Amino acid sequence: MTTAGPPDEPYQESANYSWTETAFEMLEHDQLHGEVISRDGIVTSRVWGSCPRCGHDLHDQQTHTALTSLMGAQPRGTDQPGGIGAEESFFPVDISCSCGTGHPGAPAGQAGCGVSFRVELPLRQAGRDQP
């Protein structure tokens, strides 16, 4: 006889700060990973690992910089002291669970448990010759 794992958490939209605290602890214990890279003024992030609520694998990729002009203007925030262009700074990334699992009670077509949280990750400047 095989035993099934625990049932999936029911879908529940929540942005309670406790999920951000849990995500921070998970980053410290290598259960959640993330990176933020600025290349040529474009800031992108990638967060992967276990969801702090449901425990399923999640992989989140985002582009955080919008280009408003392709004719030489810098993306907003890249020239501000302490902003994106600062040598050592942390960048906030908001994430909603997108684990790909259909949780009980989720709206039609919605994959994920409904939790949202924030992580702040070191911003790494990538040169043109770096991957």
A tleap script that builds the chain and sets N, CA, C and O, in Angstrom:
source leaprc.protein.ff14SB
mol = sequence {
  NMET THR THR ALA GLY PRO PRO ASP GLU PRO
  TYR GLN GLU SER ALA ASN TYR SER TRP THR
  GLU THR ALA PHE GLU MET LEU GLU HIE ASP
  GLN LEU HIE GLY GLU VAL ILE SER ARG ASP
  GLY ILE VAL THR SER ARG VAL TRP GLY SER
  CYS PRO ARG CYS GLY HIE ASP LEU HIE ASP
  GLN GLN THR HIE THR ALA LEU THR SER LEU
  MET GLY ALA GLN PRO ARG GLY THR ASP GLN
  PRO GLY GLY ILE GLY ALA GLU GLU SER PHE
  PHE PRO VAL ASP ILE SER CYS SER CYS GLY
  THR GLY HIE PRO GLY ALA PRO ALA GLY GLN
  ALA GLY CYS GLY VAL SER PHE ARG VAL GLU
  LEU PRO LEU ARG GLN ALA GLY ARG ASP GLN
  CPRO
}
set mol.1.N position { 0.842 -1.183 0.000 }
set mol.1.CA position { 0.000 0.000 0.000 }
set mol.1.C position { 0.884 1.243 0.000 }
set mol.1.O position { 1.822 1.337 0.792 }
set mol.2.N position { 0.592 2.197 -0.884 }
set mol.2.CA position { 1.367 3.432 -0.927 }
set mol.2.C position { 0.621 4.521 -0.178 }
set mol.2.O position { -0.609 4.573 -0.177 }
set mol.3.N position { 1.377 5.372 0.445 }
set mol.3.CA position { 0.762 6.503 1.143 }
set mol.3.C position { 0.960 7.760 0.335 }
set mol.3.O position { 2.052 8.037 -0.161 }
set mol.4.N position { -0.092 8.502 0.214 }
set mol.4.CA position { -0.017 9.770 -0.517 }
set mol.4.C position { 0.611 10.822 0.379 }
set mol.4.O position { 0.528 10.749 1.605 }
set mol.5.N position { 1.243 11.806 -0.259 }
set mol.5.CA position { 1.805 12.926 0.496 }
set mol.5.C position { 0.686 13.792 1.051 }
set mol.5.O position { -0.491 13.521 0.812 }
set mol.6.N position { 1.046 14.818 1.781 }
set mol.6.CA position { 0.029 15.694 2.341 }
set mol.6.C position { -0.760 16.366 1.222 }
set mol.6.O position { -0.220 16.619 0.145 }
set mol.7.N position { -2.032 16.655 1.473 }
set mol.7.CA position { -2.831 17.305 0.427 }
set mol.7.C position { -2.303 18.709 0.140 }
set mol.7.O position { -1.706 19.356 1.000 }
set mol.8.N position { -2.537 19.158 -1.083 }
set mol.8.CA position { -2.119 20.507 -1.456 }
set mol.8.C position { -2.839 21.534 -0.598 }
set mol.8.O position { -4.004 21.365 -0.240 }
set mol.9.N position { -2.120 22.599 -0.276 }
set mol.9.CA position { -2.742 23.712 0.432 }
set mol.9.C position { -3.864 24.262 -0.444 }
set mol.9.O position { -3.695 24.358 -1.660 }
set mol.10.N position { -5.002 24.626 0.141 }
set mol.10.CA position { -6.035 25.249 -0.669 }
set mol.10.C position { -5.588 26.635 -1.125 }
set mol.10.O position { -4.803 27.298 -0.447 }
set mol.11.N position { -6.089 27.058 -2.264 }
set mol.11.CA position { -5.769 28.377 -2.795 }
set mol.11.C position { -6.263 29.431 -1.812 }
set mol.11.O position { -7.396 29.368 -1.334 }
set mol.12.N position { -5.404 30.394 -1.520 }
set mol.12.CA position { -5.786 31.496 -0.647 }
set mol.12.C position { -4.914 32.698 -0.986 }
set mol.12.O position { -3.699 32.661 -0.789 }
set mol.13.N position { -5.530 33.767 -1.498 }
set mol.13.CA position { -4.767 34.971 -1.784 }
set mol.13.C position { -4.330 35.592 -0.471 }
set mol.13.O position { -5.149 35.867 0.405 }
set mol.14.N position { -3.018 35.810 -0.344 }
set mol.14.CA position { -2.477 36.395 0.872 }
set mol.14.C position { -1.168 37.094 0.554 }
set mol.14.O position { -0.292 36.537 -0.107 }
set mol.15.N position { -1.050 38.322 1.034 }
set mol.15.CA position { 0.203 39.060 0.937 }
set mol.15.C position { 0.678 39.417 2.340 }
set mol.15.O position { 1.374 40.413 2.535 }
set mol.16.N position { 0.299 38.606 3.306 }
set mol.16.CA position { 0.673 38.838 4.694 }
set mol.16.C position { 2.199 38.888 4.817 }
set mol.16.O position { 2.906 38.081 4.213 }
set mol.17.N position { 2.693 39.840 5.600 }
set mol.17.CA position { 4.134 40.032 5.743 }
set mol.17.C position { 4.840 38.773 6.258 }
set mol.17.O position { 6.038 38.605 6.031 }
set mol.18.N position { 4.127 37.906 6.935 }
set mol.18.CA position { 4.758 36.681 7.450 }
set mol.18.C position { 5.348 35.839 6.315 }
set mol.18.O position { 6.320 35.116 6.533 }
set mol.19.N position { 4.772 35.919 5.097 }
set mol.19.CA position { 5.320 35.154 3.965 }
set mol.19.C position { 6.652 35.753 3.521 }
set mol.19.O position { 7.539 35.020 3.083 }
set mol.20.N position { 6.806 37.079 3.627 }
set mol.20.CA position { 8.082 37.721 3.324 }
set mol.20.C position { 9.129 37.296 4.343 }
set mol.20.O position { 10.272 37.017 3.981 }
set mol.21.N position { 8.746 37.245 5.614 }
set mol.21.CA position { 9.673 36.789 6.654 }
set mol.21.C position { 10.098 35.342 6.409 }
set mol.21.O position { 11.275 35.004 6.533 }
set mol.22.N position { 9.133 34.495 6.061 }
set mol.22.CA position { 9.437 33.092 5.774 }
set mol.22.C position { 10.370 32.981 4.568 }
set mol.22.O position { 11.320 32.198 4.589 }
set mol.23.N position { 10.104 33.765 3.516 }
set mol.23.CA position { 10.957 33.740 2.323 }
set mol.23.C position { 12.383 34.158 2.673 }
set mol.23.O position { 13.338 33.561 2.176 }
set mol.24.N position { 12.539 35.179 3.526 }
set mol.24.CA position { 13.869 35.617 3.939 }
set mol.24.C position { 14.610 34.481 4.656 }
set mol.24.O position { 15.787 34.239 4.387 }
set mol.25.N position { 13.930 33.797 5.557 }
set mol.25.CA position { 14.535 32.660 6.262 }
set mol.25.C position { 14.924 31.555 5.271 }
set mol.25.O position { 15.972 30.925 5.410 }
set mol.26.N position { 14.071 31.334 4.281 }
set mol.26.CA position { 14.360 30.306 3.279 }
set mol.26.C position { 15.578 30.683 2.439 }
set mol.26.O position { 16.366 29.813 2.068 }
set mol.27.N position { 15.740 31.978 2.135 }
set mol.27.CA position { 16.937 32.430 1.421 }
set mol.27.C position { 18.184 32.146 2.255 }
set mol.27.O position { 19.202 31.700 1.726 }
set mol.28.N position { 18.101 32.407 3.555 }
set mol.28.CA position { 19.236 32.158 4.439 }
set mol.28.C position { 19.611 30.680 4.524 }
set mol.28.O position { 20.774 30.345 4.746 }
set mol.29.N position { 18.620 29.789 4.346 }
set mol.29.CA position { 18.853 28.349 4.469 }
set mol.29.C position { 18.933 27.645 3.115 }
set mol.29.O position { 18.815 26.421 3.052 }
set mol.30.N position { 19.130 28.395 2.040 }
set mol.30.CA position { 19.266 27.846 0.681 }
set mol.30.C position { 18.076 27.012 0.229 }
set mol.30.O position { 18.243 26.067 -0.542 }
set mol.31.N position { 16.886 27.346 0.693 }
set mol.31.CA position { 15.672 26.686 0.215 }
set mol.31.C position { 14.998 27.533 -0.873 }
set mol.31.O position { 14.126 27.063 -1.604 }
set mol.32.N position { 15.429 28.782 -0.953 }
set mol.32.CA position { 14.953 29.728 -1.958 }
set mol.32.C position { 16.185 30.490 -2.424 }
set mol.32.O position { 17.068 30.804 -1.627 }
set mol.33.N position { 16.240 30.784 -3.718 }
set mol.33.CA position { 17.416 31.420 -4.304 }
set mol.33.C position { 16.960 32.573 -5.185 }
set mol.33.O position { 15.840 32.572 -5.695 }
set mol.34.N position { 17.833 33.552 -5.358 }
set mol.34.CA position { 17.465 34.650 -6.231 }
set mol.34.C position { 18.660 35.452 -6.681 }
set mol.34.O position { 19.725 35.422 -6.064 }
set mol.35.N position { 18.463 36.173 -7.775 }
set mol.35.CA position { 19.482 37.071 -8.294 }
set mol.35.C position { 18.800 38.229 -9.015 }
set mol.35.O position { 17.741 38.073 -9.623 }
set mol.36.N position { 19.438 39.393 -8.930 }
set mol.36.CA position { 18.994 40.570 -9.665 }
set mol.36.C position { 20.211 41.096 -10.408 }
set mol.36.O position { 21.266 41.323 -9.816 }
set mol.37.N position { 20.052 41.284 -11.702 }
set mol.37.CA position { 21.165 41.702 -12.543 }
set mol.37.C position { 20.756 42.937 -13.333 }
set mol.37.O position { 19.663 43.004 -13.895 }
set mol.38.N position { 21.659 43.910 -13.361 }
set mol.38.CA position { 21.481 45.093 -14.201 }
set mol.38.C position { 22.505 45.015 -15.322 }
set mol.38.O position { 23.710 44.974 -15.076 }
set mol.39.N position { 22.021 44.994 -16.540 }
set mol.39.CA position { 22.888 44.941 -17.714 }
set mol.39.C position { 22.420 46.017 -18.685 }
set mol.39.O position { 21.285 46.006 -19.161 }
set mol.40.N position { 23.329 46.946 -18.963 }
set mol.40.CA position { 23.011 48.047 -19.883 }
set mol.40.C position { 21.756 48.800 -19.452 }
set mol.40.O position { 20.964 49.229 -20.291 }
set mol.41.N position { 21.577 48.961 -18.133 }
set mol.41.CA position { 20.449 49.718 -17.608 }
set mol.41.C position { 19.147 48.943 -17.497 }
set mol.41.O position { 18.138 49.498 -17.063 }
set mol.42.N position { 19.150 47.671 -17.880 }
set mol.42.CA position { 17.954 46.835 -17.793 }
set mol.42.C position { 18.108 45.919 -16.577 }
set mol.42.O position { 19.080 45.170 -16.476 }
set mol.43.N position { 17.142 45.986 -15.657 }
set mol.43.CA position { 17.206 45.184 -14.431 }
set mol.43.C position { 16.266 43.994 -14.569 }
set mol.43.O position { 15.078 44.149 -14.854 }
set mol.44.N position { 16.826 42.792 -14.358 }
set mol.44.CA position { 16.035 41.561 -14.403 }
set mol.44.C position { 16.266 40.785 -13.111 }
set mol.44.O position { 17.305 40.913 -12.465 }
set mol.45.N position { 15.270 39.976 -12.753 }
set mol.45.CA position { 15.411 39.133 -11.565 }
set mol.45.C position { 14.990 37.716 -11.893 }
set mol.45.O position { 14.225 37.454 -12.821 }
set mol.46.N position { 15.530 36.815 -11.085 }
set mol.46.CA position { 15.157 35.403 -11.173 }
set mol.46.C position { 15.133 34.875 -9.748 }
set mol.46.O position { 16.111 35.019 -9.016 }
set mol.47.N position { 14.016 34.259 -9.347 }
set mol.47.CA position { 13.878 33.656 -8.022 }
set mol.47.C position { 13.391 32.230 -8.242 }
set mol.47.O position { 12.455 31.995 -9.006 }
set mol.48.N position { 14.033 31.278 -7.565 }
set mol.48.CA position { 13.666 29.878 -7.723 }
set mol.48.C position { 13.850 29.136 -6.398 }
set mol.48.O position { 14.605 29.558 -5.523 }
set mol.49.N position { 13.146 28.037 -6.286 }
set mol.49.CA position { 13.205 27.218 -5.077 }
set mol.49.C position { 11.802 26.811 -4.664 }
set mol.49.O position { 10.930 26.613 -5.509 }
set mol.50.N position { 11.589 26.688 -3.362 }
set mol.50.CA position { 10.288 26.264 -2.831 }
set mol.50.C position { 9.436 27.468 -2.457 }
set mol.50.O position { 9.944 28.456 -1.927 }
set mol.51.N position { 8.154 27.382 -2.731 }
set mol.51.CA position { 7.217 28.419 -2.307 }
set mol.51.C position { 7.150 28.410 -0.775 }
set mol.51.O position { 7.073 27.339 -0.172 }
set mol.52.N position { 7.180 29.586 -0.140 }
set mol.52.CA position { 7.120 29.630 1.325 }
set mol.52.C position { 5.819 29.091 1.915 }
set mol.52.O position { 5.787 28.708 3.085 }
set mol.53.N position { 4.754 29.055 1.128 }
set mol.53.CA position { 3.474 28.575 1.664 }
set mol.53.C position { 3.227 27.113 1.325 }
set mol.53.O position { 3.040 26.292 2.223 }
set mol.54.N position { 3.224 26.778 0.035 }
set mol.54.CA position { 2.820 25.421 -0.363 }
set mol.54.C position { 3.997 24.459 -0.503 }
set mol.54.O position { 3.800 23.244 -0.519 }
set mol.55.N position { 5.226 24.990 -0.604 }
set mol.55.CA position { 6.403 24.130 -0.704 }
set mol.55.C position { 6.698 23.603 -2.091 }
set mol.55.O position { 7.714 22.937 -2.287 }
set mol.56.N position { 5.834 23.884 -3.069 }
set mol.56.CA position { 6.101 23.422 -4.434 }
set mol.56.C position { 7.206 24.258 -5.064 }
set mol.56.O position { 7.494 25.368 -4.618 }
set mol.57.N position { 7.817 23.710 -6.106 }
set mol.57.CA position { 8.856 24.438 -6.833 }
set mol.57.C position { 8.255 25.629 -7.557 }
set mol.57.O position { 7.196 25.535 -8.177 }
set mol.58.N position { 8.954 26.749 -7.465 }
set mol.58.CA position { 8.543 27.918 -8.244 }
set mol.58.C position { 9.755 28.495 -8.940 }
set mol.58.O position { 10.888 28.353 -8.478 }
set mol.59.N position { 9.501 29.140 -10.043 }
set mol.59.CA position { 10.551 29.793 -10.814 }
set mol.59.C position { 9.955 31.075 -11.374 }
set mol.59.O position { 9.068 31.038 -12.227 }
set mol.60.N position { 10.449 32.204 -10.891 }
set mol.60.CA position { 9.913 33.509 -11.263 }
set mol.60.C position { 10.999 34.316 -11.964 }
set mol.60.O position { 12.101 34.469 -11.437 }
set mol.61.N position { 10.691 34.829 -13.147 }
set mol.61.CA position { 11.597 35.711 -13.875 }
set mol.61.C position { 10.850 36.986 -14.220 }
set mol.61.O position { 9.715 36.941 -14.693 }
set mol.62.N position { 11.502 38.142 -13.977 }
set mol.62.CA position { 10.859 39.419 -14.252 }
set mol.62.C position { 11.868 40.403 -14.839 }
set mol.62.O position { 13.065 40.332 -14.559 }
set mol.63.N position { 11.363 41.315 -15.650 }
set mol.63.CA position { 12.118 42.472 -16.100 }
set mol.63.C position { 11.510 43.661 -15.380 }
set mol.63.O position { 10.298 43.871 -15.436 }
set mol.64.N position { 12.351 44.446 -14.697 }
set mol.64.CA position { 11.861 45.518 -13.831 }
set mol.64.C position { 12.042 46.907 -14.416 }
set mol.64.O position { 11.545 47.875 -13.839 }
set mol.65.N position { 12.726 47.038 -15.527 }
set mol.65.CA position { 13.014 48.340 -16.101 }
set mol.65.C position { 12.255 48.487 -17.403 }
set mol.65.O position { 12.327 47.630 -18.283 }
set mol.66.N position { 11.529 49.582 -17.512 }
set mol.66.CA position { 10.814 49.865 -18.753 }
set mol.66.C position { 11.596 50.917 -19.530 }
set mol.66.O position { 11.972 51.955 -18.986 }
set mol.67.N position { 11.829 50.642 -20.781 }
set mol.67.CA position { 12.480 51.627 -21.634 }
set mol.67.C position { 11.413 52.586 -22.141 }
set mol.67.O position { 10.401 52.170 -22.705 }
set mol.68.N position { 11.652 53.862 -21.934 }
set mol.68.CA position { 10.677 54.844 -22.403 }
set mol.68.C position { 11.114 55.496 -23.696 }
set mol.68.O position { 10.305 56.115 -24.387 }
set mol.69.N position { 12.407 55.360 -24.032 }
set mol.69.CA position { 12.910 55.942 -25.264 }
set mol.69.C position { 14.087 55.120 -25.739 }
set mol.69.O position { 14.976 54.795 -24.953 }
set mol.70.N position { 14.105 54.790 -26.976 }
set mol.70.CA position { 15.224 54.050 -27.524 }
set mol.70.C position { 16.233 54.980 -28.186 }
set mol.70.O position { 17.165 54.522 -28.846 }
set mol.71.N position { 16.046 56.288 -28.010 }
set mol.71.CA position { 16.906 57.270 -28.663 }
set mol.71.C position { 17.934 57.868 -27.705 }
set mol.71.O position { 18.236 59.057 -27.798 }
set mol.72.N position { 18.478 57.065 -26.788 }
set mol.72.CA position { 19.576 57.521 -25.956 }
set mol.72.C position { 19.222 57.888 -24.534 }
set mol.72.O position { 20.130 58.139 -23.742 }
set mol.73.N position { 17.959 57.934 -24.165 }
set mol.73.CA position { 17.602 58.251 -22.781 }
set mol.73.C position { 17.883 57.047 -21.901 }
set mol.73.O position { 17.710 55.902 -22.318 }
set mol.74.N position { 18.325 57.325 -20.661 }
set mol.74.CA position { 18.580 56.235 -19.732 }
set mol.74.C position { 17.287 55.752 -19.115 }
set mol.74.O position { 16.383 56.556 -18.891 }
set mol.75.N position { 17.166 54.443 -18.827 }
set mol.75.CA position { 15.996 53.944 -18.115 }
set mol.75.C position { 15.885 54.612 -16.755 }
set mol.75.O position { 16.891 54.891 -16.103 }
set mol.76.N position { 14.668 54.860 -16.341 }
set mol.76.CA position { 14.410 55.540 -15.075 }
set mol.76.C position { 15.077 54.817 -13.913 }
set mol.76.O position { 14.974 53.596 -13.798 }
set mol.77.N position { 15.765 55.572 -13.044 }
set mol.77.CA position { 16.355 55.023 -11.841 }
set mol.77.C position { 17.823 54.660 -11.972 }
set mol.77.O position { 18.475 54.411 -10.958 }
set mol.78.N position { 18.367 54.621 -13.184 }
set mol.78.CA position { 19.748 54.165 -13.334 }
set mol.78.C position { 20.753 55.252 -13.004 }
set mol.78.O position { 21.932 54.952 -12.817 }
set mol.79.N position { 20.324 56.512 -12.926 }
set mol.79.CA position { 21.262 57.592 -12.670 }
set mol.79.C position { 21.057 58.247 -11.312 }
set mol.79.O position { 21.639 59.297 -11.042 }
set mol.80.N position { 20.249 57.651 -10.461 }
set mol.80.CA position { 19.956 58.241 -9.166 }
set mol.80.C position { 20.883 57.673 -8.104 }
set mol.80.O position { 21.095 56.461 -8.051 }
set mol.81.N position { 21.454 58.558 -7.234 }
set mol.81.CA position { 22.297 58.058 -6.146 }
set mol.81.C position { 21.504 57.105 -5.259 }
set mol.81.O position { 20.380 57.404 -4.858 }
set mol.82.N position { 22.100 55.958 -4.959 }
set mol.82.CA position { 21.429 54.980 -4.108 }
set mol.82.C position { 20.351 54.202 -4.830 }
set mol.82.O position { 19.725 53.328 -4.229 }
set mol.83.N position { 20.113 54.490 -6.100 }
set mol.83.CA position { 19.085 53.791 -6.870 }
set mol.83.C position { 19.688 52.603 -7.591 }
set mol.83.O position { 20.634 51.983 -7.104 }
set mol.84.N position { 19.144 52.291 -8.740 }
set mol.84.CA position { 19.579 51.121 -9.483 }
set mol.84.C position { 21.051 51.214 -9.860 }
set mol.84.O position { 21.732 50.191 -9.933 }
set mol.85.N position { 21.549 52.407 -10.097 }
set mol.85.CA position { 22.937 52.561 -10.511 }
set mol.85.C position { 23.926 52.536 -9.366 }
set mol.85.O position { 25.130 52.590 -9.612 }
set mol.86.N position { 23.475 52.457 -8.129 }
set mol.86.CA position { 24.386 52.444 -6.994 }
set mol.86.C position { 25.271 51.204 -7.045 }
set mol.86.O position { 24.859 50.144 -7.517 }
set mol.87.N position { 26.522 51.366 -6.537 }
set mol.87.CA position { 27.467 50.262 -6.620 }
set mol.87.C position { 27.025 49.042 -5.817 }
set mol.87.O position { 27.104 47.916 -6.308 }
set mol.88.N position { 26.557 49.259 -4.578 }
set mol.88.CA position { 26.079 48.130 -3.786 }
set mol.88.C position { 24.708 48.485 -3.245 }
set mol.88.O position { 24.571 49.367 -2.397 }
set mol.89.N position { 23.707 47.799 -3.735 }
set mol.89.CA position { 22.353 48.056 -3.269 }
set mol.89.C position { 21.549 46.766 -3.350 }
set mol.89.O position { 21.957 45.780 -3.963 }
set mol.90.N position { 20.398 46.817 -2.710 }
set mol.90.CA position { 19.483 45.684 -2.738 }
set mol.90.C position { 18.242 46.108 -3.505 }
set mol.90.O position { 17.838 47.271 -3.462 }
set mol.91.N position { 17.650 45.168 -4.196 }
set mol.91.CA position { 16.510 45.453 -5.058 }
set mol.91.C position { 15.313 44.618 -4.608 }
set mol.91.O position { 15.432 43.397 -4.500 }
set mol.92.N position { 14.159 45.244 -4.343 }
set mol.92.CA position { 12.975 44.484 -3.933 }
set mol.92.C position { 12.309 43.796 -5.124 }
set mol.92.O position { 12.147 44.388 -6.191 }
set mol.93.N position { 11.930 42.540 -4.919 }
set mol.93.CA position { 11.247 41.763 -5.962 }
set mol.93.C position { 9.981 41.182 -5.352 }
set mol.93.O position { 10.043 40.436 -4.375 }
set mol.94.N position { 8.831 41.525 -5.926 }
set mol.94.CA position { 7.546 40.995 -5.476 }
set mol.94.C position { 7.208 39.758 -6.296 }
set mol.94.O position { 7.296 39.766 -7.524 }
set mol.95.N position { 6.818 38.691 -5.594 }
set mol.95.CA position { 6.582 37.403 -6.234 }
set mol.95.C position { 5.223 36.863 -5.804 }
set mol.95.O position { 4.843 36.975 -4.639 }
set mol.96.N position { 4.508 36.286 -6.736 }
set mol.96.CA position { 3.290 35.535 -6.442 }
set mol.96.C position { 3.576 34.085 -6.802 }
set mol.96.O position { 4.204 33.803 -7.823 }
set mol.97.N position { 3.115 33.170 -5.963 }
set mol.97.CA position { 3.364 31.753 -6.223 }
set mol.97.C position { 2.854 31.391 -7.618 }
set mol.97.O position { 1.701 31.639 -7.972 }
set mol.98.N position { 3.739 30.808 -8.376 }
set mol.98.CA position { 3.390 30.324 -9.717 }
set mol.98.C position { 3.950 28.915 -9.864 }
set mol.98.O position { 4.619 28.588 -10.845 }
set mol.99.N position { 3.658 28.094 -8.865 }
set mol.99.CA position { 4.259 26.761 -8.790 }
set mol.99.C position { 3.779 25.823 -9.897 }
set mol.99.O position { 4.386 24.777 -10.131 }
set mol.100.N position { 2.711 26.187 -10.567 }
set mol.100.CA position { 2.217 25.321 -11.645 }
set mol.100.C position { 1.271 24.245 -11.177 }
set mol.100.O position { 0.780 23.455 -11.983 }
set mol.101.N position { 1.003 24.199 -9.872 }
set mol.101.CA position { 0.080 23.210 -9.320 }
set mol.101.C position { -1.294 23.842 -9.177 }
set mol.101.O position { -1.416 24.963 -8.683 }
set mol.102.N position { -2.324 23.134 -9.604 }
set mol.102.CA position { -3.686 23.616 -9.411 }
set mol.102.C position { -4.118 23.332 -7.978 }
set mol.102.O position { -4.376 22.180 -7.628 }
set mol.103.N position { -4.197 24.352 -7.159 }
set mol.103.CA position { -4.579 24.176 -5.756 }
set mol.103.C position { -6.106 24.178 -5.622 }
set mol.103.O position { -6.790 24.890 -6.357 }
set mol.104.N position { -6.634 23.395 -4.698 }
set mol.104.CA position { -8.092 23.354 -4.496 }
set mol.104.C position { -8.639 24.749 -4.212 }
set mol.104.O position { -8.091 25.487 -3.393 }
set mol.105.N position { -9.722 25.100 -4.895 }
set mol.105.CA position { -10.373 26.389 -4.697 }
set mol.105.C position { -9.794 27.513 -5.533 }
set mol.105.O position { -10.252 28.651 -5.433 }
set mol.106.N position { -8.791 27.220 -6.362 }
set mol.106.CA position { -8.185 28.260 -7.202 }
set mol.106.C position { -9.144 28.667 -8.316 }
set mol.106.O position { -9.898 27.834 -8.818 }
set mol.107.N position { -9.120 29.952 -8.708 }
set mol.107.CA position { -9.917 30.370 -9.869 }
set mol.107.C position { -9.510 29.572 -11.102 }
set mol.107.O position { -8.374 29.108 -11.199 }
set mol.108.N position { -10.421 29.417 -12.025 }
set mol.108.CA position { -10.151 28.667 -13.258 }
set mol.108.C position { -8.910 29.210 -13.953 }
set mol.108.O position { -8.770 30.418 -14.144 }
set mol.109.N position { -8.015 28.309 -14.325 }
set mol.109.CA position { -6.807 28.676 -15.046 }
set mol.109.C position { -5.698 29.235 -14.162 }
set mol.109.O position { -4.639 29.596 -14.675 }
set mol.110.N position { -5.907 29.317 -12.863 }
set mol.110.CA position { -4.908 29.869 -11.943 }
set mol.110.C position { -4.062 28.739 -11.361 }
set mol.110.O position { -4.587 27.850 -10.692 }
set mol.111.N position { -2.765 28.770 -11.613 }
set mol.111.CA position { -1.851 27.792 -11.025 }
set mol.111.C position { -1.045 28.498 -9.950 }
set mol.111.O position { -0.515 29.583 -10.186 }
set mol.112.N position { -0.948 27.910 -8.798 }
set mol.112.CA position { -0.250 28.509 -7.669 }
set mol.112.C position { -1.169 28.541 -6.468 }
set mol.112.O position { -2.382 28.374 -6.599 }
set mol.113.N position { -0.587 28.757 -5.289 }
set mol.113.CA position { -1.379 28.694 -4.053 }
set mol.113.C position { -1.998 30.028 -3.650 }
set mol.113.O position { -2.812 30.073 -2.728 }
set mol.114.N position { -1.620 31.133 -4.338 }
set mol.114.CA position { -2.212 32.431 -4.061 }
set mol.114.C position { -1.379 33.359 -3.207 }
set mol.114.O position { -1.725 34.532 -3.062 }
set mol.115.N position { -0.292 32.870 -2.639 }
set mol.115.CA position { 0.520 33.701 -1.753 }
set mol.115.C position { 1.408 34.653 -2.560 }
set mol.115.O position { 1.892 34.315 -3.641 }
set mol.116.N position { 1.605 35.849 -2.003 }
set mol.116.CA position { 2.542 36.824 -2.567 }
set mol.116.C position { 3.506 37.232 -1.471 }
set mol.116.O position { 3.131 37.316 -0.302 }
set mol.117.N position { 4.745 37.484 -1.851 }
set mol.117.CA position { 5.760 37.867 -0.880 }
set mol.117.C position { 6.823 38.703 -1.577 }
set mol.117.O position { 6.845 38.807 -2.804 }
set mol.118.N position { 7.699 39.294 -0.784 }
set mol.118.CA position { 8.775 40.138 -1.310 }
set mol.118.C position { 10.114 39.612 -0.807 }
set mol.118.O position { 10.244 39.195 0.344 }
set mol.119.N position { 11.097 39.641 -1.689 }
set mol.119.CA position { 12.478 39.385 -1.301 }
set mol.119.C position { 13.297 40.592 -1.743 }
set mol.119.O position { 12.971 41.235 -2.740 }
set mol.120.N position { 14.342 40.893 -1.015 }
set mol.120.CA position { 15.281 41.942 -1.415 }
set mol.120.C position { 16.607 41.265 -1.679 }
set mol.120.O position { 17.169 40.601 -0.808 }
set mol.121.N position { 17.098 41.444 -2.890 }
set mol.121.CA position { 18.284 40.733 -3.346 }
set mol.121.C position { 19.368 41.717 -3.756 }
set mol.121.O position { 19.064 42.817 -4.217 }
set mol.122.N position { 20.645 41.328 -3.589 }
set mol.122.CA position { 21.724 42.215 -4.019 }
set mol.122.C position { 21.658 42.436 -5.520 }
set mol.122.O position { 21.446 41.506 -6.298 }
set mol.123.N position { 21.845 43.683 -5.906 }
set mol.123.CA position { 21.841 44.049 -7.320 }
set mol.123.C position { 23.256 43.912 -7.856 }
set mol.123.O position { 24.184 44.555 -7.366 }
set mol.124.N position { 23.409 43.066 -8.871 }
set mol.124.CA position { 24.715 42.833 -9.479 }
set mol.124.C position { 24.768 43.536 -10.823 }
set mol.124.O position { 23.865 43.395 -11.647 }
set mol.125.N position { 25.831 44.291 -11.035 }
set mol.125.CA position { 26.041 44.973 -12.310 }
set mol.125.C position { 26.761 44.011 -13.245 }
set mol.125.O position { 27.826 43.496 -12.904 }
set mol.126.N position { 26.200 43.768 -14.399 }
set mol.126.CA position { 26.821 42.874 -15.376 }
set mol.126.C position { 27.374 43.713 -16.510 }
set mol.126.O position { 26.687 44.578 -17.054 }
set mol.127.N position { 28.622 43.448 -16.860 }
set mol.127.CA position { 29.241 44.139 -17.996 }
set mol.127.C position { 28.771 43.547 -19.300 }
set mol.127.O position { 28.120 42.502 -19.329 }
set mol.128.N position { 29.100 44.211 -20.357 }
set mol.128.CA position { 28.683 43.719 -21.679 }
set mol.128.C position { 29.297 42.367 -22.019 }
set mol.128.O position { 28.726 41.597 -22.791 }
set mol.129.N position { 30.477 42.077 -21.433 }
set mol.129.CA position { 31.139 40.815 -21.768 }
set mol.129.C position { 30.787 39.689 -20.804 }
set mol.129.O position { 31.276 38.571 -20.965 }
set mol.130.N position { 29.939 39.961 -19.794 }
set mol.130.CA position { 29.533 38.912 -18.869 }
set mol.130.C position { 28.220 38.299 -19.326 }
set mol.130.O position { 27.415 38.970 -19.972 }
set mol.131.N position { 27.992 37.009 -18.994 }
set mol.131.CA position { 26.753 36.353 -19.418 }
set mol.131.C position { 25.551 36.893 -18.695 }
set mol.131.O position { 24.431 36.445 -18.939 }
savepdb mol mol.pdb
quit
